[in-house]
Amino acid sequence: MFQSSTSHAAKQSEDVGEALSRAGTLIADLNTLDQDQNTDTEQLTHNWSLRPVALNDCFLRGAFKSLLEQSAGLPVEQQLVAYDACDSLEVRAPLGFFRKRLDARRNTKPKKANDQLLVCTPFDPNSFNFSKIKNPRERVLKLQLQSGRYEILSNKFPLFANHMLLVAEELVPQQMTMMHLMAMTELLLACSMSAYFNSWCASASVNHFHCHLIDELPPVTEFPLVNGPIVKGVRCMQPLGFPGFCYVFDSSQLGVVDEVVRAMQADNQPHNILITPRRSKIYIFPKPLQRPERSFELYPETVGGPELIGSFTVYRQEDYEALTPETAMELCRINTAPLPSRMLRVGGKIGVDDGALHHAVTHNKLKSVPSSRSVDFFPGVVALRA
């Protein structure tokens, strides 16, 4: 009996010692993340959401700066980050509620394929995916999040400040799922970055799950949020004054967001998503089933996540000068569309919530678009009441 008690006490002592050792390691990891890009990128960070926001911000910004400095002076094909999108060479100006940018350096990015037909295109291991990256320094951080393992990668051709990528380690297609939504909100809970997602057929160029991390609250978040339509029995919000269709949910409503995303996928409806940091809001931009030809008459690039969240980038001076606030408003109108009608029920009963569907969320009279750039359909100018 005595020997058994002694053994049990010794075992307890060992367990306590091991726990204290783990606690010390956790505390050290909570307070430091080595910004030296020569560190072992295979090491997983398990406690991202426990770390102070300021510390995570410092790490991400420092990592981008370090990659940019390492790339300076190298040939383009060897660069990890080709340029800083917000340096002195960037030309930008307000574009009504949005902004326009002139940055010819972005034009060196390889063009995406034009053969995208299905939002839910299966993953193709023979095509490029992020597991095929050859330079390990492109992997900024490996994360073990609650819903799986992800990596933060450098982005060679940034559009925004400290623009990087969050990529699933698992080889899965560019399709939003509940697990990915959980991962994005967990990541953004502990930093000041926003994240946007382009579905396949909505400006994504790699069919391996990824979203874009950007160091700002983009212009669309400056629109005040007001009551929007009822979606799956839940009242969503909409940005007051945004000229197209946009449905905004709280991060506590991930279940509804997941249902909405799956409905768009089932209908082969392309879509873009924005998630804001910390007390997250999720902005969903459904798109037309077919890309409007008119869009290319007004703007030389595909209208995707960057544009719908408020930033229009062109590469030629003549295109930059041609962009007007009226152009941006029309581009947002014709490149967004209602959610699938079965999502828009009044209190979950039979019938489409036409008041929510066909009325934009603004009391303000929008400036008219010149007839040469107008469209027949416009989602209205009346705000919904709660």
N, C-alpha and C positions, 0 to 999 in steps of 0.2 A: 504494500500500500504506500509506504514511504517513498519507495523508488518510483512508483507510478506518479505520485504527486510532484516529486522533484522533476521528473521528465516532463510532466505537463507544464510546470512553471518555466522550465527551460524553453519549451516550445513557445509559450506565450511571450517570453522575453525576445526570442528570435523574431516572432511575428511583429512585435512592437518595433524592434530595431529596423526590420525591413520596411514597415510602414513609414517610419520616420525618414528613412533613406529616400523612399519614393516621394514623400512630401517635400523633402529638401530639393530633390531634382525638379519637381513640379514648380516650386516657388522660383527656382533659378530660371526655369524655362519661361515662366510667366513674365519675368522682368528683362529677359534678353532674347533677342533674335539676331544672330550674327549677320551683319550686312555685308560681310566679305563674300563675294560671289564665287570664291574658290572653295567654299565649304562643301561638305558632302550633301548633295541635293537629294540623296536617297533617304535621308532622315525624315521621318514623318513628324509633323506637328499635330498633336492630338488635342490641344487645349486652346485653339484659336479663340473660341467664344468666351473663354475665361480671362483673356488678356485685356489690358486697358486699351480703349479705342485709340488713344494718342500714340501708344506704342506700336500698334498695328499699322496706323497711318504712317508713322515714321519709317517703319520697315519697308512698306510698299513704295513709298516715295523715294527712299534711299536706294532701293533695289533698281528702280527705273533709272535714276540718275547714274548709278554705277554702270548699268548696261549701256547707257548712252555714252558715257565717257570711254568705256572699253571699245565702243564701235567707232569713235571719232578717228578719222584718217584712214580707215580700212576701206577696201573696195566694197561696193554695195553688196556683192554676193556673200561677203564675210561678216557683214554687220548684223548685230543682234537687234538693234534699234537704229533705223536709218536717220532719224531726226527727231527733234522735239516739236510736236505739233503746235506748241504755244510759244515758240521762240520768236526772235525779231524778224524772221523771214515770213512769218504768217501775216497775211492781210485779211482783216475781218471788218465787218460793219454790221450795224443793226439791220434787221430785215423785218420791220414791223414787230410782232411779238417774238420773232425768231432772230437768227443771225445767218450771215453768209460768210464764206471763207474762200480765199484764193490760195491754193497751195499745190503748185505743179509737181512737187516731190512725190505726192501720193499717186501720181499717174504712172509711176514706175512699178506699182504693185501688179502682179500677174492678174489678168482678167478671169473672172469666174465663168464656168461653162453656162451656155444658154439652153441646155437640154434638160433643165429641171422641170419635171411635169407633176410629180407627186409629192405632197408635203411629207408623207410618211414613206419616203424612199428607204429601202433597207440599207443597212451598213454594208459597204463593199470593202473587204480587207485588201483588195488589190489597188484601190484608189488611195490617194494621199490621206493619211490621218495623223494625228498628233503623236502617236507612238513611234512614228518614223523619223522624228526629229533626230538629227545626227549630233548636234552640238548640245551637250548636257547643260551648258550655261544658260540656255534658253529656259530651263526649268527653274523658276524663281523660288518656288516653294511647293512642297508636297503636304497635302492636308488630309487628315482623317476626320471627316465630318460625320455627323450622326447617320446620315443616309448613304455614306460611301466615301471612297477616296477620290480626291480631285487634285489637280495641279494648277498653279498659277504660272503662266508662261509669258514670256516677252512677246510684244506685238511689233513686228518690224516696221509697219507703216501706220503709225498712230493718227487718229483723228481728233483726239481729246488729250487733255493733260494727263500724264502718267497712265496712258492707255495700255492695259494688259488684258490677258485672257484667262478665264477660269474654264478648265477643261476636265471632263470626266476621264479618270484613268481607265475605266472600263471601255471597251470598244463597242460603243453604242451610237446609233444615228443621231442626227441633229433634230431630235424630237423632244419637246418639253414633257416631263413627267412629274408626278408628285414628288419623287425622290430628288429630282433636280431643283424643283421649287423650294424644297426644304433646305437643300444645300446652299442655294443662293441666299435665302433669307438668313440662314445661320451665319454665313460669311459676312453679310452686310450688317448684321446686328452688332458686330465688333469692329467696324471701321467706318470711314466717312465716304467710301466709294459708292457710286451707283452702278447698276449693271443693266445692260440691255441685251436682248436676245432676238436674233433673226431666225425665223423658221426656214426650212428648205423652201424654195420658191419665193422667199421674201428677203433676199439679199445675202443669205448665208453662202459661203464659198467652199466650206469644208464639211462633208457629211459625217462629222464626228462631234458629239455633243460639246458645245462651248458657248460661253456668253462673254460679253465685253465688259471689263471693269474700267470705269472712267472716274477721274477725280473731280467731280463736280455734281451739282444738282442742275440738270440741263434745263433749258428755257421753258419746256412744257410744264415743269413743276412750279413755275411762277404764276400760272393761272390758278385762281382760287377754285377750290372744289365745292360743288353744290350737288344736291340730290339728283341722281340719274334714274334710269329705269330699274325695274325689278328684274333681277336675273336669278333664275332658279329659286324664286321665293325670297330673295335677299335684295334689299335696296342698295345698289352700287352708287358710286359718285361719278361725276364727270367734270372735266376742267372747263370752267366758265370762260367762254370766248374761243375755245379751240374749234377750228372750222370743220373738223371731220368727226368721225366716230371714235370715241375713246371711252373705255369702261374702267373705272378705278375701284380697286378693292383694298381692304386692309389686310395686312399679313396674317391676321387671325382668321381670315376667310379662305385659307389655302384649299380647303375641300371644294368650295364653289369654283375657285379659279381652276382647279384641276378638271372639274366637270366641263367648264367652258372651253378649256384647251382641247380636251378630248372630243368635244362636239365639233370644233373647228377642224381638227385632224380628220374626223370621220367624214366631213363634208369637203375635204381637200381644200380648205380655206387657208391661204397663207396668213401669217400674223407676226407682229412684232410685240415685244413685251419690254417694259421698263420696270425695274424695282429700285426703290430709293433706300438709303441706309437707315439703320437703327429702327426707329418706329416706322417700319417699312410700309409704303404704299405700292401697289402693283397696278401698273397702267397696261391695259391690253388694247392693242390697235389691230382689229380685224381688217383684212384687206379684201379687195375684190377677187373673185374667183379667176378672173382674167385681168392681166395687167393692161391698163388703158393706154392706147396708142398716143392719146393726147399728152400723156405725161412726158414722153420723150420730145415732144414739140416744145415743151416749156423748160425742160431740164435734161441735160445730157446723161445723167446717171440714173440708176435705179433708185426710186424712193424707198428707203428701208428704215431701219431703226434710227440711225443718226438724224435723218431728216425729220421723221415724225416726232422725235423728242426735241427738235428745234434747231438743228445745225445743218446747213446746206453747203457742201464743199464742191467747188469746181476747180478746174486746172488751167483754164484759159481766161485771159482778161475779158474777151468779148462775152463769154458766158457769165462771168462775174457781174459785168455791167448790165447784162440783160435781166438779172434776177431782181425782182421787185417784191414788195410786201404782198401785192395782189397775186403774183405768181406763186409765192409760197403758200398763201391761203388756198388757192385752187388746187395746188399739188396735194395738200393735206386732205382736201375734200374728195378728190377723185381717186386717191390711193388708200382710202379707208372705206369700210362698209359695215353694215349692221352685223351683229352676231347671228348665228343660225336662229331662225324664228322660234324654234322649240325651246330656246333658252330664255326667250323674252315673254314670259307669261305673266299675267296680272295675278299676283298672289298665288301662283301655281295653278290657276284655273284655266279653262279653255279660252283661247283668244290671245292675240298678240297685243302687247301694250303699245298701241299705236301712238299714244301721246308721248311716250318715252322714245319710241323708235324714230319718229319723224320730226321731233323738235330739238334743235340744238340748245345747249344750256347757256343761253345768254339773253339778257334784257337789252343789250346794246345793239344798235343798228350797225352792222358791219359795212365798211366801205365797199361800194359796188365794184365789181370787176369789169374792166372794159369788155364790150361784147365780143371782141375777137378772141378773148381768153375766158369766156364764160362757159358754163355747162348747164344743162337743163335741170339736173338734180341738185338740190341743196337741202340739207337736213333741218332747215327752219331756224327761227330766232327767238323761241319762247322758252324760258326756263321752267323746269318742272318744280312743283311744290312738294314738300315732304308729305 
